[in-house]
Amino acid sequence: MPSVVPQKGEHQNIARAAGVMIALAAARDGGLRLTDVAEATGLGSATVHRLLAGMLRHGFVDQHGNRYFLGLRLIGWAAAATGRYGLAPYADASLERLCLDTGDTVYFSLLSGRDSVCVDRREGRYPIKTLTLAVGDRRPLGVGAGSLALLAFLPEAAYAEIVAEDRERRLKFGVDDDWLTEAAARARTCGYALNDGWLIPGMSGVAVPVRRADGEAVAALSVAAVTPRLTGERLAEVVEMMKREAAEIERLADGVLETPFARRGAHR
């Protein structure tokens, strides 16, 4: 059974509340009963009841019948967090062009500590959808094309630290060190990261980093499609489109990218 364990120096109630919110976020529109939350977090039912009652009072959680959901108050916080260094608006036109030009699903992800967070998604006209990420989804760096592009273009010391310390998190998604080392090296050489169906068979993704002037990635553009649509000449064409759009975002957001808020240490 999962359990919520505070990190050194972290208040126990903060860790527990975070665990509850993570469980509710994973449940999405289905919500969770109190007993479900207890099972997901490893906390006792009485503890979960107290936490949910407090979170309800502050708008962090909504209740419908016997099920709990993330509260609407979080929408405003999410919007504030997404725009904390202003990148999302600069990507809007690029996402729209990529969606129209490829016909596939396009994602924009930001670096958040040791995770990649999807902050925008556009669905293309191609009838077979590859909705592998929802807005708000987090993935450990190295899991999926977008998060691999972010990891591969971090400074060497940061890359090595994450690879060494987040091994167990990645293994839950089937990503081992040997594969990651090879895939990251290939991404640096080619300038793009490719998931050719290893995460979800039959579904592939390709991503390019959005980088600061020093080369460090702070965001990633991704395109996901059924695997036959991301091979050979078409893959090369899609990658070139993505690189052009990443360069356009970098040009438009140049001043924002160089602020302290766009640096990895500012959003650990």
C-alpha positions in Angstrom: 0.0 0.0 0.0 1.4 3.5 -0.8 2.2 5.8 2.1 2.9 9.5 2.5 6.3 10.0 4.1 7.5 13.5 4.8 10.9 14.5 3.6 13.4 15.7 6.1 12.3 19.1 7.6 8.9 18.9 6.0 5.8 19.2 8.1 3.8 16.0 8.3 0.4 17.7 7.5 1.9 19.3 4.3 3.1 15.9 3.1 -0.3 14.3 3.9 -2.3 17.1 2.2 0.0 16.8 -0.9 -0.6 13.1 -1.0 -4.4 13.6 -0.9 -4.3 16.1 -3.7 -2.1 13.9 -5.8 -4.5 11.0 -5.4 -7.5 13.2 -6.3 -5.7 14.5 -9.3 -4.9 11.0 -10.5 -8.6 10.1 -10.2 -9.6 13.0 -12.5 -13.3 13.4 -13.2 -14.2 10.2 -11.3 -13.3 11.5 -7.9 -12.6 9.3 -4.9 -14.5 8.1 -1.9 -12.9 8.7 1.5 -11.9 5.0 1.7 -10.3 5.3 -1.8 -8.2 8.3 -0.6 -7.1 6.4 2.4 -6.1 3.4 0.3 -4.3 5.6 -2.2 -2.3 7.5 0.4 -1.8 4.8 3.1 -3.3 7.1 5.7 -5.9 6.2 8.2 -9.6 7.0 7.5 -9.8 9.4 10.5 -6.8 11.3 9.3 -8.1 11.5 5.8 -11.5 12.7 7.1 -9.8 15.6 9.0 -7.6 16.5 6.0 -10.6 16.5 3.6 -12.7 18.6 5.9 -10.0 21.2 6.2 -9.3 21.2 2.4 -13.1 21.6 1.8 -13.2 24.7 4.0 -10.3 26.3 2.0 -11.7 25.3 -1.5 -8.9 22.9 -2.3 -11.4 20.1 -2.5 -15.0 19.8 -3.7 -17.5 17.1 -2.5 -20.4 15.6 -4.5 -22.2 12.9 -2.6 -19.7 10.6 -1.1 -16.9 11.5 -3.6 -14.2 14.1 -3.5 -12.6 16.1 -6.3 -10.0 18.7 -6.6 -11.5 22.1 -5.9 -12.1 24.9 -8.4 -9.9 27.2 -6.4 -6.9 25.4 -7.8 -7.7 26.6 -11.3 -6.6 30.1 -10.5 -3.5 28.8 -8.9 -2.7 26.6 -11.8 -3.0 29.6 -14.2 -0.7 31.6 -12.0 1.9 28.8 -11.9 1.7 28.2 -15.7 2.5 31.8 -16.4 5.1 32.3 -13.7 7.8 33.0 -16.2 5.4 33.8 -19.1 6.4 31.1 -21.6 2.9 29.7 -22.3 1.6 32.7 -24.2 4.6 32.8 -26.5 4.0 29.1 -27.5 0.3 29.6 -28.5 0.7 30.4 -32.2 3.4 27.7 -32.6 1.1 25.1 -31.1 -1.7 26.0 -33.3 0.5 25.9 -36.5 2.0 22.6 -35.6 -1.5 21.1 -34.9 -2.8 22.4 -38.2 0.3 21.4 -40.2 0.7 17.9 -38.8 -2.9 17.0 -38.0 -1.6 15.3 -34.9 -1.8 16.0 -31.2 0.7 18.7 -30.0 1.8 19.2 -26.4 3.7 22.0 -24.6 5.5 21.0 -21.4 7.5 23.0 -18.8 10.3 21.9 -16.6 9.3 21.7 -13.0 12.1 20.5 -10.7 12.6 16.8 -11.7 9.4 16.6 -13.6 7.9 17.6 -16.9 4.4 19.2 -16.6 2.0 19.4 -19.6 0.6 22.9 -19.7 -1.1 22.9 -23.1 -2.5 20.4 -25.6 -3.9 20.8 -29.1 -5.8 18.0 -30.8 -5.2 17.6 -34.6 -7.7 16.6 -37.2 -6.3 13.0 -37.7 -9.0 10.6 -36.7 -6.9 8.4 -34.5 -6.1 10.4 -31.4 -3.0 9.9 -29.2 -4.0 11.7 -26.0 -1.2 10.3 -23.9 -1.1 13.4 -21.6 -3.7 15.7 -20.2 -3.0 19.3 -19.2 -1.6 19.2 -15.7 -0.1 15.7 -16.0 3.4 15.3 -14.6 6.1 12.8 -15.6 9.5 12.1 -14.2 12.2 13.5 -16.5 13.1 10.9 -19.1 9.6 9.4 -19.3 8.0 10.3 -22.7 9.4 12.3 -25.5 8.8 15.8 -24.0 10.4 15.0 -20.7 13.3 13.2 -22.4 14.0 16.4 -24.4 14.0 18.4 -21.2 16.3 16.0 -19.4 18.8 15.5 -22.3 19.4 19.3 -22.6 20.0 20.0 -18.9 23.5 20.8 -17.7 25.7 17.7 -17.2 25.7 17.8 -13.4 21.9 18.2 -13.2 21.4 15.4 -15.7 23.7 13.1 -13.8 22.0 13.8 -10.5 18.5 13.2 -11.8 19.5 10.0 -13.6 21.1 8.6 -10.4 18.4 9.7 -7.9 15.2 9.2 -9.9 15.8 5.7 -11.1 13.0 4.1 -9.1 10.5 6.7 -10.4 11.4 6.0 -14.0 11.4 2.2 -13.6 7.7 2.4 -12.7 7.2 3.5 -16.3 9.6 0.9 -17.7 12.5 3.3 -18.4 15.8 1.8 -17.3 19.2 3.5 -17.2 20.6 1.8 -20.3 17.7 2.9 -22.5 17.7 6.4 -21.0 21.5 6.9 -21.5 21.2 5.8 -25.2 18.1 7.8 -25.8 19.4 11.0 -24.2 22.7 10.8 -26.1 20.8 10.3 -29.4 18.6 13.3 -28.5 21.6 15.6 -28.0 23.1 14.4 -31.3 19.9 14.8 -33.4 18.4 17.8 -31.6 15.2 16.0 -30.8 13.9 13.2 -28.5 12.0 10.2 -29.9 9.7 7.8 -28.2 9.1 5.2 -30.9 6.4 3.2 -29.2 8.2 1.9 -26.1 5.9 3.7 -23.6 2.6 2.8 -25.3 2.9 0.3 -28.1 1.7 1.6 -31.4 1.9 5.2 -30.2 5.0 7.4 -30.8 6.1 10.9 -29.8 8.8 13.3 -30.9 9.9 16.4 -29.0 12.3 19.3 -29.3 13.5 21.5 -26.5 12.9 25.2 -26.0 16.2 26.5 -24.7 17.8 29.5 -23.2 20.8 31.1 -24.8 23.2 28.8 -22.8 21.5 25.7 -24.3 19.6 24.6 -21.2 16.0 23.4 -21.9 13.2 25.0 -20.0 10.2 23.7 -22.1 9.5 21.2 -24.8 7.3 20.9 -27.9 6.0 17.4 -28.6 3.9 15.8 -31.3 2.3 12.4 -30.7 0.8 10.1 -33.3 0.3 6.5 -34.2 3.7 5.1 -34.9 3.5 4.8 -38.7 3.0 8.6 -38.9 6.3 9.3 -37.1 8.8 7.3 -39.2 11.0 8.0 -42.2 10.5 11.1 -44.3 7.4 12.3 -42.4 9.3 12.1 -39.1 12.1 14.3 -40.6 9.5 16.8 -41.9 7.7 17.0 -38.5 11.0 17.5 -36.7 12.0 20.3 -39.0 8.6 22.0 -38.4 9.0 21.6 -34.6 12.6 23.0 -34.6 11.4 26.0 -36.5 8.6 26.6 -34.0 10.9 26.1 -31.0 13.3 28.7 -32.5 10.3 31.0 -32.9 9.3 30.6 -29.3 12.9 31.2 -28.2 13.0 34.4 -30.3 9.7 35.7 -29.0 10.4 34.9 -25.4 14.0 35.8 -25.4 13.7 38.3 -22.5 11.6 35.9 -20.4 13.9 32.9 -21.0 16.8 34.8 -19.5 15.1 35.8 -16.2 15.8 33.9 -13.0 12.4 32.4 -13.1 13.3 30.4 -16.2 16.2 28.8 -14.4 15.9 25.3 -13.1 16.8 26.2 -9.5 13.9 28.7 -9.3 11.2 26.0 -9.7 12.5 22.9 -8.0 
